Amino acid sequence: MAITTSQAGALAPWLLLLVAPPAAALDWLVAPSLRLRESYSDNALLAPPGQEKADFITEIAPAIAVIASGPRLQVHLDASWRKFLSRQRADSDTVQLQAGANAELLRDWFYLDGHASISRQNVSPFGAPVIDALPDGRNQSSVRATVVSPYLRHRFRGLGTFDARYTRADVSSENNLLSTHSDELQLLLGGEPRGRGWTWNASYDVRRTEDSVLPPQRKERASVGLRYPFSRTWSGTASAGTEKEGYEASDGRNPQGRFWSVGGVWTPSSRTSVAFSTGRRFFGQTYSLDARFLQRHNNWSLQYSEDITTMPAQFLRLGDSDAANLLDQLWRGTFPNAQDRRLRIDAFLRYAQAQDPQLGLNYFSHRYYLQKQLKLNLVRATPKSTLILGLSAVDRTAQTNSGVDSGLLPDIDLSTSDRTRQLGASAGWNWRSSSRGSVNLQAGYASARSLSMPRRDDNITFTAGYSRVLRSNMTAAIDVRRTRHRSDRGGDFRENGVSATLTMRF
């Protein structure tokens, strides 16, 4: 299953809107490329033992990268169209896209943010993983997500800062398995009274969400907050407010009420910060953590959060790459040119498949979940090598009935997703063996376990390769991979493959 070029073209007017803002001095970089890849798989259909069928798969993938930077406009686009030719499957094509922009339309007053993505995602938390060199399988589908957010922001001297933001978000998939859109209005006031160091804020947030199989949902949240410095490195935080979710809970409880939280922030230097809090919401006690540490060659972050969410909301967050942000900070000294640095980051993460360790932990669902998530990202970069490690642990408890997912997962017992626990880990390593050659290693592990019904699926992948620059605009690579899937409900398989790739830049 794939997104056609005509479907992808529906994003073009949005992208033009992002590029249209004011004519200022911009530094543009447009980098078209073409990738040709021939792969051999000993189990192209990911069949169980004894039913394997080998196949050669040809991939043709033209791509384009666009980066523009200026004082009032930032644009980034990374898009490719991939055509797969094979004997065991019907020929197919798919589009992959990551695009984003930020524009200042009226100086110090009016701004515009936007993001668009097309990515391959798992339909079910249980089943085969996405394998980059193979066409989409039965458990994969492409997801389109777009966000457009105009907002007003201005600082009034002696009073504080005012923000008013409108956000339109859309998520859809092939065959309309998922189709949601939301409209959100956020108002925020913040101030620093007389410059004494302490700050306050007040906010109001209202969002209306429409899902193709659910009645419209309305969420409201109002809060006030305070941050008070006790010393140069320590500050205390507190917040309180009311919230109301719009869904109908499966246990009959009303998902609304007052909330509060207290916490602290430790900032011993500009490179280190730790923020933590505890509080209470209508679903129980809550905790949060956000720790970030930057060193000369190492950069890492650790976050823990608890919130009510949906799967479409999680797909909207896939454009935010923690690994890319960490790597950008470390590579600023090695690659001072921002455009060149961004291209190198995109290329490395695309191969390492380590853009986000929660990739593969999201799946299709119309249900609301209480999600508790722990994320760890570590990046180490030296002149000769780059290492990225990622870990994500997610515990989800469904808050609404499973019947709304009957059309999404007809072959799976829906009660298995009442409560799930998923683990994802990834590692990508690149070593420059010479001025033209590089060794690349990638490993990944993903586990999906149902805590409401007896089921557990595990996926393990490993890829090793060598790439060499043949000319200034041409790179050749060879890779070997091994994938293993295990499940206590059957359907185990193993897949081994080798790929030869030629990438040309124009």
N, C-alpha and C positions, 0 to 999 in steps of 0.2 A: 504494500500500500504506500502511495507516495503523493506528495503535493505536486500538481502540475504547474508548469510555468505560468499558465494563465491565472491560477490561484495565487501564486506568489506575486504576480503583477498587481494584485489588489493592494499591495503595500506601497506601490510606487508613489501615489499621491501623498501619502503620509510622509514618505522620505523627502519628497520635494518640499513639503511644508517646512520640514526641519532645516533644509538647506537655504530656504528663502530669506530668513531673517537678515538683518541690516548689512548693507554693503560696507564692510570694514576691511582693513588689510588682513588677508588670510594667507596662511601658509598651507598649501594643498599638497597632498601626496596621493597619487592614484597608481595602484600596483595591480594590473591584471596578471593572471597566471593560468597555466593549464597543467593538470596532473593526469598522467596516464599510469594506471596500475593493473598489473596482471597477477591474479591470486590463484593459488591451488588450495582446495580444502578437501580433507578426507571424509568430511561429514557436512556437506553443504546445506542439508536440510535439518541439521541438528536432531537427527533421529536417534532412538535408543540403540544399545548394542545389538549387532546382528542385522540392522536395517540401514546401515550407513551407505551413502552414495557419494562418491567423489565427484568433483566438478572443478573446471577452470572458470574463473569469473573475471571479466574485463570491466574496468571502471574508467570512464572518461569524465573528468571533472574540471570544467572551466570555472575560474573564481576571480573575484575582484576584491581588493581592499582599498578603502578610501579613508583618509585621515585629514581633517582640516582643523587648524587651530588658529585662534586670533583672540584679541582682547575681549570680544563680545560673542564669540561663537566657537563651540567645540563640536566636531562631528566625527564619528567613528563608525565604519561599516565593514563587515567581513562576511561575504556571501559567496556561495558556491552552488552550482547545479551539477548533480551527480547522476550519470547514466550507468546502469548495471546491465551487462550482457552475460548470460549463462545458459547452460543446457538444462539444468535441473529445475530452474524457475523461469517464469515468464520474464521477459525484459521489463525493467522498471526504472524509474527515475525518482529523485528526491531533491529537495532544496534545503540547504542549511543557511541560516542567517543569524547574525548578531549585529544590531545597529542601534546607535544611541546618539543623542545630541542634547546640547544645552545652549540656549541663546538668551542674551540680554537684549530685549526688544526696546525697552525704554530705560535709560541709565538710572540705576539705583531705585527702580520702581517695578518694572514689568519684565517677567522672565518666562521661558518656555522650556520644559524638559520633555524628552520623549525616548521611547525604547521600543524596539521590535525584535522578535526572535522567531525562528522556525527550527525546531529540534526534534530528534527522534526520542521517544519516551516509551517506557513499559506501560502496557494497558493494565496488567495485573501485577501485584507485588510478588506473585509466585510464578515462576517460569523462567524461560531462557533470557539471558541478558542481551543488551544491544552489542553486537560485534561490528566494529567500524568497517571492516573489509567485506562484510556480507550484506546483501539486501535485507530489507525489513522482513522479519518473521511474523508468525501468528500473534506473538505477544508484544509487537511493536506497532506504533503509529506515530505520525508526525503531529506536532502541536504548534499552533501559531498563537503568539501572544503579543499584544500591542498595548502601550501605555502612552497617553498624551496628557501633559499636565501643565497648563498655564498657571502662573501665580504672581501675586503682588507681594513685594517685600520692600519695606522701607524702615529706616531707623530715624526716629524722632528724638532730637537732642533733648536730654533732660527727662524724657518719658520712657523710651524703650523701643523695641522692635515689633513691628506688626507684620504678620504673614496671613495671606488669604490664598488658599490653593484649591483649584478644582482638578480632579483626576478622572479621566475616562480610561477604563481598562477592559480589554476584550481577550477572551481565550476561546479557541475553537480547535477542532481536530477533524481528521478525515471522517467521512460518513456521519458527521454530526454526533459522534459519540459524546463529545463534550461541546457545549456552546453556552458561554456565560458572558455577561458584560455588567459592569458596575459604574456608577457615578458617585463620586465622593467629594464632599466639601469639608475643608479643614481650616479652622481659624486659630491663630496662635498669637498671644501677646507675651512679651518677655521684657524684663527690665533689670537694671543695676542701679538701685537708688543711691544717688550722690556718690557713686564710685566707691562704696565702702567694702566691696568684695563679694557681698552676698547678692544672689539673684533670685528672681521669682518668675513664674510663668503661669499662664492660664490658657486652656485650649478647649475647643469644641469640635467634634468630628461627627459627621453624619454620612452614612453610605447606604445606597440602595443597590441591591444586586438582583439581577434577573437570570435565572437558570432555565434551560430549555425544558426541564422536567419538574421544576419546583415553582410554587407561587413566589412572587417578589418578596425579598427579605430586606428589612430595614434595620440598620445598626446605628446606635447613638452612644456617644461617650463624651463626658465633660469632666475636666480635672483642673486642679491647681497644684503647683509644685514650688518647692523652695530648695535652694542650695546655699549652705552657709560654710565659709572656710574657718576651720579651727586653727590651722597653721599654714605654712607655705606649701606643704605637701598633702595635707588631709582636709577633706571637706565632708560635711554631712548632707544627706538629701532626704526629702520627704515629699510625698504626694498623696492626694486623696481625691475622690470623685465618685461619679455614678456611671453606670454603663447598662446598656440594654441590647442584647443580641436578638436578631429577628427570627431565628429558627424555632421549630417546635421540637423540644427535647423528647427523646424516646422514653425517658423515665417519668415524664409528666411534670418535671420541675420547671420553674420559670427561669430562663437563663438571663437574669438581670439582678442588679443590686448595687450596693455601695462597695467601694474598694479603697485600699490604702497600701502604702509601702514606705519603708524607711531603709536607708542604706548609707553607703559611704563611697568616696572616690579618693584613691591614692595616686598622686602624680609626682614621684620623686625626681623626674626629669622630663624633658620634651619627648624622649624616646620610649618612656614607660608609663603606662596608665592601667589602673585596675579599678573597675566600678562594680559594686555588688549591692544587692538589695534583697529584702524579704518583705512579704506582705500577705494580703488576703483578698481574694476575689470571690465571685459567687460560686465557683467550682472548688474552692478550698485554698489552702496555703500555697503561696507562690515564692519562687526564688529566681534570681537572675545573676549572671556574671558576664563581664566583658573585660578581658585582660589582653593587653597588647605590649609586646616587647620588641624593640629594634636594636640590633647590634651591627657591627661592621659587616659580617658575612651572614648573619642569621636574622630572620624576622619571623615571629610567630604570633598567633592569636588564639585565644580560647574563649568560647562563648557558651553560655547555657541560658535557655529561655523556656518559658511556659506560656502558651496562648491558645485561644480558640482559632482554628484556621480551616481552610478547605484546600483540596488539591489544585483547583484553578489558581488560587492565591499563591500556592507554592511554585507553580509553573511561571508565574510572573516574576518571581525572585531569582530564576535561574540565570538571568543576565548579570547578576551581581556576583563577580568572581572574587572570592577572598584571596585565592592564590595569585591572581593577576595583580591585585593591589599590593600584596606583600612583595611580589617579585619586582614590581615597578619601583618601589622604594629602594630595593637593594641594587638595582641596575642603573640608577641615576648617575652614579660615578663612572661606571664602565661604558654606558651608552648615553651620553649627555643629551643627544638629540631625541626629543620626545617622540617624534614620528617613527624614527628608526627603532627606538626602544619598544614601542607598541607593536610593530610588525614582528619583532623578534619574540616578544611575549606570546602573541597569538600563535606563531609558528610552533613554539615549544610546547605550549599547552595543548594545541591541536594534536600533536603527536603523542604526548604523554597521557592524554585523556585524563588529565588531573585538574580540569578547570574547577571542579567542585566535587568533594567526596560524597555529597548527597545525590550526585547524579546516579540515577537508578533506584533511589529510595522513594521517589515519587511515582504515583500511578493514577489511573483514571478512577474518579469517584465523584458522586454528587453529594456525599455526606459531609457533615460538619464533624470535626475532630478536636479533642483536647490533645495538643501536641507538646511533648517535652523533648527538647533537643539539646544535645551536646555536640559542639563542633571544635575540632582542633586542626589548625593549619600551620605547617612549619616549612619555611623556605630557606635553603642555604645556597648561596651563590658565591663562587670564586672565579677568577679569570679563566680557569680551565674546566670547571664543572658546575652544574646546577642540579640541586636535589629538591623535590617537592614531596612532602608527606601530608596526607589528609586523613582525618578520621571523623566520622559522623555517626552518632547513635540517636535513634528516634523512637520514641514510644508514643503510639497514637491510640486513643480511646474514642470510639465513635459516640457522638452525642445525638445522632438522629437515626431513624430506622434504615435497615439495609435494603428495603424493597426498591428504593429509587435507583439502585445499581443493577437491577435485574437485566436491563438491556445492555449493560457494559460487559458483564462477566457471566455469560450464560453457562459456561462450563465449570464454574467454580462455586463451591458452597459459600454463599455470601456471609455466613456467620463467621468465617475465618478472618474477616476484616473488622469484626467488632472491636477487637483489640490486637494490635500488632506491635512487634518490636523488631526494628531493623538496624543492622550494623553495616557500615560501608567504610572501606579503607582503600586508599590508593597511594601509589608511590611512583614517581617518575624521575629518572636520572639521565643526565646528558653529560658526556665527558668528551672534550675536544682532544682527540688523540694526535691531531696535527693541525696545521693551518687550514687544511681542506677537509679533513675527515672527522667524524664524530661517532661515538658509540652511544646507543640509546637503549635504556631498559625501562619497562613499565610493568607494574603488577597491581592487581586489584582483587578485592574480596568484598562480596555482598551477601548478607544473610537476611532472609525474611522469615520471621517466626510468628505464628498465630498463638496468642495467649488465651483465646476463647475456644479454639478447636485444635486438635492435635495435627499440626502441619508445620514443616520447616523446609525451606529451600536454601541451598548454598550455591554460590557461583564463584569460581576462582579463574582468573585470567592472568596470563603472563606473555609478554612480548619482548623480544630482543632484536636489535637491528643495528645496521651500520649504514651511514650516509656519507656521501662524498661530493664535494663541489667539483663538477667537471669543467664548468665555465662560470663566469661571473653571474650568468643568468640561468644556469642549469645545474640541477642537483639530482643525483641518482641514489637510491636506497634499496636495501634488501632487508626483510624482516621475517622472523619466524614467530609463531604464536601457538599457545595451547590454552584451551578453554575447557572447563569441567563444570557440569551442573549435576547437583544431587538433590533429591527430594524424597521424603518418606511417603509421598503419594504416588511415586513412580515417575517415569519420564526422564530418568537419568540419561546423560549423554556426555561424550567427549568429542572435542573437535581440535584438529591440528591443521595448521595452514602455513603457507609461505607466500610472501608477496614481493614483487619487484616493482619499484615505483620510479618514474621519471617526472620531475617537476620543472617546468619552464616558466620563467618570469619575463614579462614584456615591458 
